[in-house]
Amino acid sequence: MTENGSCCTPEDSSGIDVRAGEVTTTYRVTGMTCGHCEGAVRSEISEIAGVSSVQAAADTGVVTVTSKAPLDDEAVRAAVDEAGYELAGRA
């Protein structure tokens, strides 16, 4: 069990959390400084097939993506690049 996890939440150190048919993956994105940055990243990642929600926090650089299946990291990288930022990897 991880510090933030529970006995009922499958979670590992890969930045992926699987729940009820959805996959939540956290990424670290550099260069975001404000709400506009967050919106640009959310908008681009939301266009990836299967993505159901995206949360971005400029203050931490963490982007949380919920999707129907695991996402290809290169597709996420391309979306973040298109928004004008850099994907540093999974958080």
Salt bridges, closest charged atoms under 4 A:
ASP17 OD2 - ARG19 NE 2.83
ASP73 OD1 - ARG90 NH2 3.05
GLU74 OE2 - ARG77 NE 3.58
